[in-house]
């Protein structure tokens, strides 16, 4: 199991698409290897919906949801993080349905 500490990669502020895309690229590479990943949000002082859309919404569009539920685990998510993550996932599911 691989642990990804977001703060070590993008700092304590996850403010936009660029930071999210960096996380997506790392997670995507690990998922392509079949690894199970723990995403740790410890130390994050601010996050935005565009970060979550780029980092996690793109994963929902690319991968099967059951696969992601098996391979991705989350740690130290604040209530705001969970809310933004949930919104991002809902939006990505709608996009995926429209494309299919």
C-alpha positions in Angstrom: 0.0 0.0 0.0 1.4 3.4 -1.1 0.7 6.5 1.0 0.5 9.8 -0.8 0.8 12.9 1.5 -0.7 15.7 -0.5 1.1 18.4 1.6 4.5 16.9 0.5 3.6 17.2 -3.1 1.7 20.5 -3.5 2.1 22.2 -0.1 -0.6 23.1 2.4 -2.8 25.0 -0.1 -4.6 22.9 -2.8 -5.9 25.9 -4.7 -6.3 25.0 -8.3 -6.2 22.8 -11.3 -2.4 22.7 -11.5 -2.0 21.2 -8.1 -4.9 18.8 -8.7 -3.5 17.7 -12.0 -0.1 16.9 -10.3 -2.0 14.6 -7.9 -4.0 13.0 -10.7 -0.8 12.2 -12.6 0.8 10.5 -9.5 -2.4 8.6 -8.6 -3.0 7.5 -12.2 0.6 6.2 -12.5 0.2 4.2 -9.3 -3.2 2.9 -10.3 -1.8 1.8 -13.6 0.6 -0.3 -11.6 -2.3 -1.9 -9.7 -1.2 -0.4 -6.4 -3.6 0.4 -3.5 -3.2 4.0 -2.4 -3.9 6.0 0.8 -4.4 9.7 0.1 -3.4 11.6 3.3 -4.7 15.2 3.6 -2.9 15.9 6.9 -1.5 19.4 6.9 -3.7 20.9 4.2 -5.0 24.3 5.3 -7.0 25.2 2.2 -8.5 23.2 -0.7 -10.7 24.2 -3.6 -13.2 22.5 -5.8 -11.0 22.9 -8.9 -8.3 20.9 -7.1 -10.7 18.1 -6.4 -12.1 18.1 -9.9 -8.6 17.8 -11.4 -7.2 15.3 -8.9 -10.2 13.0 -8.3 -13.0 13.9 -10.7 -10.7 12.9 -13.6 -10.0 9.5 -12.0 -13.8 8.9 -11.9 -14.1 9.6 -15.5 -11.1 7.4 -16.4 -11.7 4.4 -14.1 -14.5 2.2 -12.9 -15.9 3.3 -9.6 -15.7 -0.1 -8.0 -12.0 -0.3 -9.0 -11.4 3.1 -7.4 -13.3 2.2 -4.2 -11.0 -0.8 -3.9 -7.7 0.9 -4.7 -8.1 4.4 -3.2 -8.4 5.1 0.5 -8.5 8.5 2.3 -7.1 9.7 5.6 -7.3 13.0 7.5 -10.1 14.5 5.3 -11.8 17.5 7.0 -15.6 18.0 6.7 -14.9 20.6 3.9 -12.6 18.2 2.1 -15.3 15.5 2.2 -17.9 18.0 0.9 -15.6 19.2 -2.0 -14.6 15.6 -2.8 -18.3 14.5 -2.8 -19.3 17.3 -5.2 -16.4 16.6 -7.5 -17.3 12.9 -7.7 -21.0 13.7 -8.4 -20.0 16.0 -11.2 -17.6 13.5 -12.7 -20.2 10.8 -12.6 -22.6 13.0 -14.5 -19.9 13.8 -17.1 -19.1 10.1 -17.5 -22.7 9.2 -18.0 -23.1 11.9 -20.7 -20.0 10.8 -22.5 -21.0 7.1 -22.4 
